[in-house]
Amino acid sequence: MTHELSRSFGYQAVTPEERRARVRRVFTAVAPRYDLMNDLMSLGIHRLWKRTFARMAAPQAGQVIVDVAGGTGDIARLLAGPARRVTVCDPSLPMMTAGRRHGSVGIEWVAGEAESIPLADNSVDTVTIAFGIRNATHLDRALAEMARVLKPGGRLLCLEFSRPVAPLRPFYTAFSYTAIPALGAIVARNPEAYVYLVESIRRFPAQHAFKAMFEAAGLVDVRFRNLSFGIACIHEGTKPG
């Protein structure tokens, strides 16, 4: 079943425009129950990862912070606070609409893609992106665009699923290809969408390869921190001052 769903969802060669359209359809379909599905898929652990991510972002008064692919705003709500500007930038209006229902005090919402952020050069202190970069049509362009909007000395932080340690990998793979699509069918009523999400995780670069992409985008002091034995990973880099 998984193979058939993967094939039907278009993992044969497709154009960037076709992939972009499919990503849009996925998030339109899952938006109403996206946060619930994240809880079920990760047994709630994603909330711990995101709190760790927000602490590493270390938001400060006076800063301009943009959460790219911010979706329902769960990261933005962790970063929001007095005397700082926090913006969610996401291409999916249904995802942002769902997020506003959870509260959006102190958060601005802007439509935009990771490869084309509607902000000026050198205008942002911190850019964050959590579980969104793997959906970019062109990873290198997305990283370059996020670096573009950063001020000199600004930081980019990315939380994403990654490559777990070898002993854990077979169990993680089995869970991903069986339990997650089943949950998608029962809870989100869209198993095909969750097959896409699993495939996008599997195809994402491993930790050191993604670190090299940060450096190729012109960022310095690049490092990464594994979470839960590498199931997720936080990458961080700084725009040269």
C-alpha positions in Angstrom: 0.0 0.0 0.0 2.8 2.4 0.9 4.5 1.8 -2.4 1.3 2.4 -4.3 0.5 5.6 -2.4 4.0 6.9 -2.9 3.8 6.2 -6.6 0.4 7.7 -6.9 1.5 10.8 -5.0 4.1 11.5 -7.7 7.5 10.6 -6.5 8.4 9.9 -10.1 10.2 12.8 -11.8 8.1 15.9 -11.7 8.7 19.5 -12.5 9.4 22.0 -9.7 6.0 23.6 -10.5 4.2 20.3 -10.1 5.9 19.5 -6.8 5.1 23.0 -5.5 1.4 22.5 -6.4 1.4 19.1 -4.6 2.9 20.6 -1.5 0.2 23.3 -1.5 -2.5 20.6 -1.8 -1.1 18.6 1.1 -1.1 21.5 3.5 -4.5 22.6 2.4 -5.8 19.1 3.1 -4.2 18.6 6.5 -4.5 22.2 7.9 -7.5 21.7 10.2 -5.9 18.8 12.1 -2.2 19.4 11.5 -1.3 20.2 15.2 -3.2 17.1 16.4 -1.5 14.9 13.9 1.9 16.2 15.0 1.1 15.2 18.6 0.0 11.7 17.5 2.9 11.1 15.1 5.6 12.2 17.6 3.8 11.1 20.8 4.0 14.7 21.8 7.8 14.9 21.6 7.7 17.5 18.9 6.6 20.0 21.6 9.8 19.4 23.5 11.8 19.8 20.4 10.1 23.1 19.6 10.7 24.4 23.1 14.4 23.5 22.8 14.4 25.3 19.4 12.8 28.4 20.8 15.3 28.5 23.7 18.2 28.3 21.2 16.7 31.1 19.2 16.9 33.2 22.4 14.4 36.0 21.3 15.3 39.4 22.7 13.4 42.7 23.1 13.8 44.9 20.0 14.4 42.1 17.6 12.7 41.4 14.3 12.0 37.6 14.1 10.5 35.8 11.1 9.4 32.2 11.3 9.4 30.9 7.7 6.9 28.1 6.8 5.5 29.0 10.2 2.1 27.4 9.4 -0.2 27.4 12.4 2.2 29.6 14.4 3.2 27.3 17.2 6.9 28.4 16.9 5.9 32.0 16.6 3.9 31.8 19.8 6.9 30.5 21.6 9.0 33.4 20.3 6.5 36.2 20.8 7.0 38.6 23.7 7.1 42.2 24.7 8.9 44.7 22.5 9.8 42.4 19.7 8.2 41.8 16.3 7.4 38.2 15.3 6.1 37.3 11.9 4.9 34.1 10.5 5.7 33.7 6.7 3.9 30.8 5.1 2.5 30.1 1.6 -0.6 28.2 2.9 -3.5 30.5 3.9 -5.5 27.6 5.3 -2.6 26.8 7.7 -2.3 30.4 8.9 -6.1 30.6 9.3 -6.0 27.5 11.5 -3.2 29.1 13.5 -5.1 32.3 14.1 -7.8 30.3 15.9 -5.2 29.3 18.5 -4.4 32.9 19.2 -2.1 35.4 17.5 -1.4 38.2 20.0 1.9 39.8 19.1 2.2 37.9 15.8 2.0 39.2 12.3 1.0 36.9 9.4 2.4 37.2 5.9 2.0 35.0 2.8 5.2 34.0 1.3 7.5 31.1 0.3 10.9 30.2 1.7 12.4 30.8 -1.8 10.7 34.2 -2.1 10.3 36.0 1.3 8.5 39.4 0.9 11.0 41.3 3.1 13.9 43.6 2.5 17.6 42.7 2.5 19.3 42.8 5.9 16.1 43.4 7.8 15.7 40.5 10.2 17.6 39.6 13.4 16.6 35.9 13.5 15.0 33.6 11.0 13.6 30.3 12.2 12.1 27.5 10.2 10.7 24.3 11.8 9.7 21.2 9.9 9.2 23.3 6.7 12.5 23.5 4.8 12.1 20.0 3.4 9.0 21.2 1.6 10.9 23.9 -0.3 11.1 23.2 -4.0 14.8 24.3 -4.1 16.6 23.9 -0.8 19.6 26.0 -1.9 17.5 28.9 -3.0 15.5 28.8 0.3 18.6 28.9 2.4 20.1 31.8 0.3 16.8 33.7 0.6 16.7 33.3 4.4 20.3 34.5 4.5 19.4 37.5 2.3 16.9 38.9 4.7 19.1 38.5 7.8 21.0 41.4 9.1 24.7 41.0 9.3 25.3 39.0 12.5 21.7 37.7 12.3 21.1 34.0 12.9 19.2 31.3 11.0 17.9 28.3 12.9 16.3 25.3 11.3 14.6 22.4 13.1 13.9 19.5 10.8 13.6 15.7 10.8 17.0 14.1 10.1 18.9 10.9 10.1 18.6 8.9 13.3 21.4 6.8 14.7 21.9 3.5 12.9 20.5 1.2 15.7 17.3 3.2 15.7 16.9 3.6 12.0 15.0 0.3 11.1 12.4 0.8 13.8 11.9 4.5 12.9 11.5 3.6 9.2 9.0 0.9 10.0 7.0 3.3 12.2 7.1 6.0 9.6 5.8 3.9 6.7 3.0 2.1 8.6 1.8 4.1 11.6 1.9 7.6 10.1 -0.1 6.9 7.0 -2.6 5.0 9.1 -3.0 7.9 11.5 -3.4 10.2 8.5 -6.3 8.0 7.3 -8.0 7.9 10.6 -7.5 11.4 12.0 -6.7 13.7 9.1 -8.7 11.6 6.6 -5.9 12.0 4.1 -3.3 9.1 4.1 -1.8 10.2 0.8 -0.8 13.5 2.3 1.0 11.7 5.2 2.8 9.4 2.8 4.1 12.6 1.1 5.3 13.9 4.5 7.1 10.6 5.2 8.8 10.6 1.8 9.9 14.2 2.2 11.6 13.2 5.5 13.3 10.2 3.9 14.7 12.3 1.0 16.0 15.2 3.2 19.8 15.5 3.5 21.5 14.0 6.5 23.1 16.3 9.2 26.5 16.9 7.7 25.2 17.3 4.1 22.7 19.9 5.3 25.4 21.7 7.3 27.4 22.0 4.1 24.3 23.6 2.5 24.2 26.2 5.2 27.8 27.0 4.6 27.2 27.2 0.8 24.5 29.8 1.5 27.2 32.0 3.0 26.5 31.3 6.7 29.3 31.0 9.2 29.7 29.3 12.6 27.4 26.6 11.4 26.7 23.8 13.8 24.0 21.3 14.5 22.4 19.6 17.5 20.7 16.2 17.3 17.5 15.7 19.2 16.1 12.2 20.2 19.1 10.4 18.7 19.0 12.3 15.5 15.3 11.8 14.6 15.2 15.6 14.6 18.1 18.1 14.3 18.6 21.8 14.9 21.0 23.5 12.5 22.2 27.0 13.2 24.3 29.5 11.2 25.2 33.2 11.3 25.3 35.8 8.6 28.8 37.3 8.5 28.9 40.7 10.2 
